[in-house]
Amino acid sequence: APARAREITISNLTERPVFTFVMGANAAALSLWAPCTDPQTCEALPSGESKRVPYPQPFDGVRETEAVVNWWHLVPDPAGGFKPDSIRTGYLPLR
């Protein structure tokens, strides 16, 4: 996920749609977030496509210098609905 022009480009190089969530590393250290698990309301990134997201906002008045890019596939949950297969995390220096 390269960072250019105050945007991060996320590319899906897998064969299935992926779901993503990006935040700054400082915010991530204190964040309690949960992955989106509803394919009707979550924005999927189709296989072979890319999207751009803005740099994370400053956290507590401090500019973020690293982004945390989380991504996952949704799989059927035996209890009903969907769940992440696993959550992968990448770290990207911001310029």
C-alpha positions in Angstrom: 0.0 0.0 0.0 2.1 2.9 -1.2 1.6 6.4 0.2 1.6 9.3 -2.2 0.1 12.8 -2.3 -1.3 12.5 1.3 -3.2 9.4 0.1 -2.7 5.7 0.6 -3.4 3.4 -2.3 -4.7 0.0 -1.3 -4.7 -2.7 -3.9 -6.4 -6.1 -3.7 -4.0 -8.7 -5.1 -6.2 -11.6 -3.9 -8.9 -13.5 -5.8 -11.7 -12.5 -3.4 -13.1 -9.1 -2.2 -11.2 -7.6 0.8 -12.4 -5.3 3.5 -10.1 -2.7 4.9 -9.7 -0.2 7.8 -6.9 2.3 8.0 -5.8 4.4 11.0 -2.8 6.1 12.3 -0.4 4.1 14.5 -0.8 6.5 17.4 -4.5 6.2 17.3 -4.3 2.4 16.8 -2.4 2.1 20.1 -5.5 3.3 22.0 -8.3 2.2 19.6 -10.9 -0.5 20.3 -12.2 -1.1 16.8 -14.0 -4.0 15.3 -14.0 -5.2 11.7 -17.1 -4.7 9.6 -18.7 -8.0 9.0 -21.9 -7.2 7.0 -21.2 -7.4 3.3 -24.3 -5.4 2.6 -23.0 -2.3 4.5 -19.2 -2.8 4.4 -17.3 -1.4 1.4 -15.6 -4.3 -0.3 -12.5 -3.8 -2.5 -13.0 -6.2 -5.5 -10.2 -8.5 -6.6 -7.7 -6.8 -8.8 -8.9 -3.3 -8.0 -7.3 -0.4 -6.0 -8.7 2.5 -4.0 -7.2 5.6 -2.4 -7.8 6.7 1.1 -6.7 9.9 2.8 -3.8 9.9 5.3 -5.0 9.4 8.9 -6.1 12.5 10.7 -3.8 13.9 13.5 -4.2 12.1 16.8 -4.4 14.4 19.9 -3.0 17.2 17.8 0.0 15.2 16.6 0.5 14.3 12.9 0.6 10.6 12.3 3.9 9.3 10.8 2.8 5.8 10.2 -0.5 4.2 9.0 -1.8 0.9 10.1 -3.6 -0.9 7.2 -5.9 -3.7 8.4 -7.6 -6.0 5.8 -9.6 -9.2 5.8 -11.9 -11.5 3.8 -15.4 -12.3 5.1 -16.4 -15.9 5.4 -19.7 -17.4 6.5 -20.1 -17.7 10.3 -21.6 -21.0 11.5 -23.6 -19.0 14.0 -25.1 -16.9 11.2 -23.9 -13.9 9.2 -20.2 -13.4 8.4 -16.9 -13.1 10.2 -13.3 -12.2 9.2 -11.2 -15.1 8.1 -8.3 -13.4 9.9 -7.2 -9.8 10.2 -3.9 -8.9 8.5 -2.0 -5.8 9.4 0.6 -3.8 7.5 2.4 -0.7 8.6 3.2 2.1 6.2 5.5 5.1 6.9 3.8 8.4 6.0 5.8 11.3 4.4 
